[in-house]
Every structure is written in C-alpha cells, then in structure tokens.
Amino acid sequence: MPRERNGIGRMKLRQEVFEAYVKHINEHPEENRAGALALKDNMFRSPLYFRDRYTSQTPQIPKIYDEETIAYFKEIVRTAYGIFMKVIREYLTHEDYRSLFPFSGELEELILLSGTEDALLPMARFDLFYHEDTRDFYFCEINTDGTSAMNEDRIQGKLILDNPAHQEIIRRYDLTQFELFDSWVKTFGLLYRRWPGHVADPGIAVVDFLDEGTYREFQEFARHFQRAGYLCEVCDIRELAYEGGVLYSKNGYPIHAIYRRAVTGDILRRAEKVRPFLQAVKDKAVFLCGPFATQIIHHKWLFHVLRLERTKRILTEEENAFVEAHIPLTGSLGTDFPVEEVLSHRRDYILKPMDSYGSNGIYAGVEQSGEDWERIVRDLPAGEYLCQRYAPQYQTKNIDFAWGDGQWHDYLNMAGLYVYHGEFAGVFSRQAEGDGIIASHRNERTVPTYLLKGRRGDRA
C-alpha cells in the first residue's frame, strides 16, 4: 500500500509538470514561438540537419517519465529480453524451430555462426505503444543492429536550451536525461573481453552502408570509444579488406571488433559487395557485435512465432501471459487473417512488410479510405507482407511552433526502450499528430526524454 500511494503521488507530479509546460506556453506564446524558431535554426547547423533535410523535428513539450514508470520499463525489458533470448537459443539448437521462420538458407547459415552466449542480443530498442494512465502497453516492433536515434535525443537535450517553457520547468523540477553513449562503450568492452580471441588494444570499427546510415551518430559513438581509450574508426562495410586472416579498414588498420549498424537485410541484398566482411565473420577472425542471430528478433515474423504452441512450450506461464497481453496478434494475410475479414474491419488491422525498418511500406487501415484499403490489400505481393491487429494508441497534447501550425493538437506517442545487453538504458520518444501510425520522414516528431526525480529542494 505505501508503494501504491507513492506511485499515485509521482503520477500526479508528472501531470503537474505537464500542466506547468502548458500553462507557460499559453501565457507566453510569442516567447515560446521565438524559442522554437531559434531551436530550429540551431538544429539546421547541427548534425540533425543531414543530407539536405531535418532528420529530427520537435514540438514544444518533451517527454517526462517518473521513477516508477522507469522501474516499470525495466520490468518490461527484463521479461521481454528473457523471452527473446530463449527464442534465439531455441533457434540455434533445434532444426524444427528454425523451420518456423521464413529465412533463406544463406541467412540461416550466418545465424548459426553466432558467437558467444553473452553476445547474442547485445543491443536493441523495444518500441512500445505505452499508455501512461493505465500502464497498458503493446509492442510495435523490435530494432536490433540498426538501433539508432541516440544522437537525436542527446542533441535535442542541448538545443532545448532555446525552449523558454523548458527553462522555467527545470528551475522548479529535477529532470535528467539518459546517457546512451558511454554506457554502450562500457557494454561493448565487457562483451569483447569475454570473446576468446580478444586482444589488449583492439581496433574497433563502426560499420554500415555509409551513404544510407546515420553517419553523424556513428562519429559520435566513435568519439566516445576513443575517449575510453579504444582505437575506433567509422567504416563503410563495402570498403573492408580481408587478408591473411585479418580484417582491415580502408585506411589499412586491423579491425578486431565490429559494432555492426548495417541491418541484416541490407547485407544480404548486397552480399557480393561485402564478401570480405562476411568471410571474416565466418572465419571468426573478428568479434561481431551483434551477430546475425539478432535477425531472429528483428524480423517482424517473430510476433507470429511467439504465439505458436511450439514457442509456448519453452516459455514460462508468466512469459506466455506477457506475450498474450502485449504482442499484437500477427500472421499472414489470407491464411491467418482472411482477406474479407481484413477488408470488412479495416480499422482493426495494419499491414507490414516481413522485413523492413523506418516505417517503410506500412499500411494502417485507420489511415485509408475503404476503396484505397481494398486496392492495397488485393494488390500486395504474395508472401511479402504480414497482417497484424492494430494496437490502441495513447495520445497527449503538444504544440509545434517550428514545423507545425502553432496550435494544440493530440499526438500519438511511442516509447522506444533502449536495451544494452539485457539492461534498460534509456528511452527514445516519438510522436505524431492525429490518428494512424508514426511514420519516419512523414509525420514523425521526436522529443528529448527526461526522468523526473522530484521538485527541486523537495526530494523525499
């Protein structure tokens, strides 16, 4: 009972902080508008303006979570990570379980090369639709090797100095951001030192297809590796060389450990261009963080497999209840979900490519007219899309002076829980005006995330 009263008090405090933002913005609209435009101008000169566009757009009120909510997020991470590790190990050790996933023979071979028990799922971001009032939540998707946006949160936390409402809040309340770079460097170093082939002074490479990846973020990670005493480069995965059992960067430096940001699907589609990298992995000449086993969790078909009887047998009663409550019902269109059912109840369904990222190719029935929905459903390529129950969304008020119309609107919310080797590390917060989905580079807004510790001078 005391814990419950404390939780209610914290929830009220979080609401108090939100209302304080609203009050300041309503009473000082022009000051906040000017601050938002100054923030936008500074963002233009920051790494968040990249390849001739803003990679991040932010409304006025950041996302605030209290300590009880963060404790709850840690419980979610603990349970979900335990489930995912069981699934990975089952895939690695049982051929009949591997047949449940729609993976090619080449991908299966790469997955089975995965290394130590410690490093099977080193980094992830669990994207949730979290309902702050009820604590209900539903998984949207799981990101693994391409997990990103740490730099967005970091930089927005600096640029928010231009936000007058936020400056007023931090005078009255104790807010702190999550640290997402040094904590990853520490985790990476721990996992590397457990690898049998580790050396005292490893050369580390952050690798991706650099013409498509978030290059400025890679540079930031490299700087943190270097500050921790490591030799670290940012490398295009296509420009690596493998000679005499050693993987080399374009600059000719040996690479002993890789922080892989190139997602598996992109690697397989360009396999001929990354043969040196793949051969070094196959020869276990380099520590790969993360291994290809992460694709088991990244692939959207995971949600279907989690509900199968075969998976239920390896999970505990608590874990199966977790899946039932929080993993949206997922299956193939036309088999698990009859086409006529999906057409008749379009607001209940969302269609997703089997393997994608960045909200690409996703269609939500709530965003389509009946006519458009029928055309989409009937024209989708067979076997390339899955169907999923549309998860209820949580909305909060926000206002966007810099990229929006400067009026209050309801915004959808998504909480991305960063997970470093099974431990909660922080939150990436996304929003979008109106109904439907949060889609990258279309309606997405991102806001810095803070932990609310209490009123200044009033810590219990």
Secondary structure, 3 states (H helix, E strand, C coil): CHHHHHHHHHHHHHHHHHHHHHHHHHHCHHHHHHHHHHHHHHHHCCCCECCCCECCCCCCCCEEEEHHHHHHHHHHHHHHHHHHHHHHHHHHHCHHHHCCCCCCHHHHHHHCCCCCHHHCCCEEEEEEEECCCCCCEEEEEEECCCCCCHHHHHHHHHHHHHCHHHHHHHHHEEEECCCCCHHHHHHHHHHHHHCCCCCCCCEEEEEECCCCCCHHHHHHHHHHHHHCCCEEEEEEHHHCEEECCEEECCCCCEECEEEECCCHHHHHHCHHHHHHHHHHHHCCCCEEECCHHHHHHHCCCHHHHHCCHHHHCCCCHHHHHHHHHHCCCEEEECCCECHHHHHHCHHHEEEEECCCCCCCCCEEHHHCCHHHHHHHHHHCCCCCEEEEECCCCCEEEEECCCCCCCCEEEEEEEEEEEEECCEEEEEEEEEEECCCCCCCCCCEEEECEEEEEEECCCCC
